[in-house]
Amino acid sequence: MIDNMRIRENIPDDAAALERLYSATFPDEDLLPLVSDLLDEEPSILSLVAIVDGVPVGHACFTGCAIAGTTNRAMLLGPVAVAPAFHGQGIGSALIRDGFTRLRNANVIQVFVLGDPAYYGRFGFMPSTDVLPPYTLPKEWRGAWQFVSLSDPGEQLYGILSVPRPWCRPALWAP
Ligand SMILES: CC(C)(COP(=O)(O)OP(=O)(O)OC[C@H]1O[C@@H](n2cnc3c(N)ncnc32)[C@H](O)[C@@H]1OP(=O)(O)O)[C@@H](O)C(=O)NCCC(=O)NCCS
């Protein structure tokens, strides 16, 4: 793990650094509109940046979602981005684990993610069948829809995850 890294909530001054980070990390996928809409519009997000030598080199976003009568007790994780030069140094893991700690303190019950189980499994994510994503996923992606419980003992949620406007783009939920 890199030793001169710290994590904090993102601030408006991070905007240019986040633009550079997302262009470098996702050259073929334009996630910036999603990220900037979440930052501009969503009061319910937890947006964390990893800082090395004063520069944001990693970002993880958690969005508060509604489900079957609960609000902001379920969060959607994504995107997660670490600058390519800093991959494999524990920054992505530190951002996700730091987010879990903050969300647990905020009484969040479960976190959901659409991502590679080979990566997210290490944080305790498991396939979610009780809570479904807002859009029907292609068959080959169904194992990528996962959840982790933060409450102890695990409280169960059931239903369809209702996401706020920036996430309501079918292209974000399809290959
Ligand atoms: C995925 C990502 C966030 C991980 O960040 P990171 O800081 O490199 O991750 P960490 O250092 O905490 O963990 C690295 C470990 O994860 C593994 N890993 C990274 N991406 C993986 C993937 N897609 N599938 C399986 N394992 C993966 C690495 O092989 C490494 O394994 P090791 O600990 O056994 O050596 C980063 O690689 C990234 O930004 N990738 C491009 C964008 C992306 O795919 N984002 C996630 C989807 S939103």
The ligand as an SDF file (V2000), in Angstrom:
LIG
                    3D

 48 50  0  0  0  0  0  0  0  0999 V2000
  -10.2060   -1.4190  -10.8070 C   0  0  0  0  0  0  0  0  0  0  0  0
   -9.3530   -0.3350  -10.1440 C   0  0  0  0  0  0  0  0  0  0  0  0
  -10.2780    0.7280   -9.5620 C   0  0  0  0  0  0  0  0  0  0  0  0
   -8.5330   -0.9690   -9.0250 C   0  0  0  0  0  0  0  0  0  0  0  0
   -7.7810    0.0430   -8.3850 O   0  0  0  0  0  0  0  0  0  0  0  0
   -6.3390   -0.3040   -7.7820 P   0  0  0  0  0  0  0  0  0  0  0  0
   -5.9440    0.8390   -6.9220 O   0  0  0  0  0  0  0  0  0  0  0  0
   -5.4250   -0.6910   -8.8770 O   0  0  0  0  0  0  0  0  0  0  0  0
   -6.7350   -1.5720   -6.9110 O   0  0  0  0  0  0  0  0  0  0  0  0
   -5.9820   -2.1650   -5.6520 P   0  0  0  0  0  0  0  0  0  0  0  0
   -4.5430   -1.7850   -5.6940 O   0  0  0  0  0  0  0  0  0  0  0  0
   -6.7310   -1.8240   -4.4410 O   0  0  0  0  0  0  0  0  0  0  0  0
   -6.1460   -3.7040   -5.9050 O   0  0  0  0  0  0  0  0  0  0  0  0
   -5.3600   -4.2700   -6.9170 C   0  0  0  0  0  0  0  0  0  0  0  0
   -5.7800   -5.7130   -7.0660 C   0  0  0  0  0  0  0  0  0  0  0  0
   -7.0180   -5.7600   -7.7750 O   0  0  0  0  0  0  0  0  0  0  0  0
   -6.8460   -6.5820   -8.9150 C   0  0  0  0  0  0  0  0  0  0  0  0
   -7.7450   -6.1050   -9.9630 N   0  0  0  0  0  0  0  0  0  0  0  0
   -7.8000   -4.8770  -10.5150 C   0  0  0  0  0  0  0  0  0  0  0  0
   -8.7820   -4.8480  -11.4490 N   0  0  0  0  0  0  0  0  0  0  0  0
   -9.3300   -6.0740  -11.4610 C   0  0  0  0  0  0  0  0  0  0  0  0
  -10.3740   -6.6750  -12.2120 C   0  0  0  0  0  0  0  0  0  0  0  0
  -11.0770   -6.0120  -13.1270 N   0  0  0  0  0  0  0  0  0  0  0  0
  -10.6580   -7.9730  -11.9430 N   0  0  0  0  0  0  0  0  0  0  0  0
   -9.9720   -8.6660  -11.0150 C   0  0  0  0  0  0  0  0  0  0  0  0
   -8.9860   -8.1520  -10.2720 N   0  0  0  0  0  0  0  0  0  0  0  0
   -8.6720   -6.8750  -10.5040 C   0  0  0  0  0  0  0  0  0  0  0  0
   -5.3850   -6.4600   -9.2590 C   0  0  0  0  0  0  0  0  0  0  0  0
   -4.9610   -7.5400  -10.0460 O   0  0  0  0  0  0  0  0  0  0  0  0
   -4.7580   -6.4830   -7.8740 C   0  0  0  0  0  0  0  0  0  0  0  0
   -4.7320   -7.8090   -7.3840 O   0  0  0  0  0  0  0  0  0  0  0  0
   -3.7280   -8.2730   -6.1900 P   0  0  0  0  0  0  0  0  0  0  0  0
   -4.0760   -7.4660   -4.9620 O   0  0  0  0  0  0  0  0  0  0  0  0
   -4.0600   -9.7110   -6.0100 O   0  0  0  0  0  0  0  0  0  0  0  0
   -2.3620   -7.9870   -6.7020 O   0  0  0  0  0  0  0  0  0  0  0  0
   -8.3450    0.3040  -11.1300 C   0  0  0  0  0  0  0  0  0  0  0  0
   -7.5790   -0.7130  -11.6900 O   0  0  0  0  0  0  0  0  0  0  0  0
   -9.0320    1.0900  -12.2600 C   0  0  0  0  0  0  0  0  0  0  0  0
   -9.2750    2.2790  -12.1010 O   0  0  0  0  0  0  0  0  0  0  0  0
   -9.2570    0.3990  -13.3660 N   0  0  0  0  0  0  0  0  0  0  0  0
   -9.8620    1.0150  -14.5330 C   0  0  0  0  0  0  0  0  0  0  0  0
  -11.2590    1.4580  -14.2490 C   0  0  0  0  0  0  0  0  0  0  0  0
  -12.1750    0.3610  -13.7340 C   0  0  0  0  0  0  0  0  0  0  0  0
  -12.1890   -0.7340  -14.2600 O   0  0  0  0  0  0  0  0  0  0  0  0
  -12.9530    0.7360  -12.6920 N   0  0  0  0  0  0  0  0  0  0  0  0
  -13.8670   -0.1760  -12.0470 C   0  0  0  0  0  0  0  0  0  0  0  0
  -15.1730   -0.1730  -12.6600 C   0  0  0  0  0  0  0  0  0  0  0  0
  -16.1200    1.2760  -12.3250 S   0  0  0  0  0  0  0  0  0  0  0  0
  1  2  1  0
  2  3  1  0
  2  4  1  0
  2 36  1  0
  4  5  1  0
  5  6  1  0
  6  7  2  0
  6  8  1  0
  6  9  1  0
  9 10  1  0
 10 11  2  0
 10 12  1  0
 10 13  1  0
 13 14  1  0
 14 15  1  0
 15 16  1  0
 15 30  1  0
 16 17  1  0
 17 18  1  0
 17 28  1  0
 18 19  1  0
 18 27  1  0
 19 20  2  0
 20 21  1  0
 21 22  1  0
 21 27  2  0
 22 23  1  0
 22 24  2  0
 24 25  1  0
 25 26  2  0
 26 27  1  0
 28 29  1  0
 28 30  1  0
 30 31  1  0
 31 32  1  0
 32 33  2  0
 32 34  1  0
 32 35  1  0
 36 37  1  0
 36 38  1  0
 38 39  2  0
 38 40  1  0
 40 41  1  0
 41 42  1  0
 42 43  1  0
 43 44  2  0
 43 45  1  0
 45 46  1  0
 46 47  1  0
 47 48  1  0
M  END
$$$$
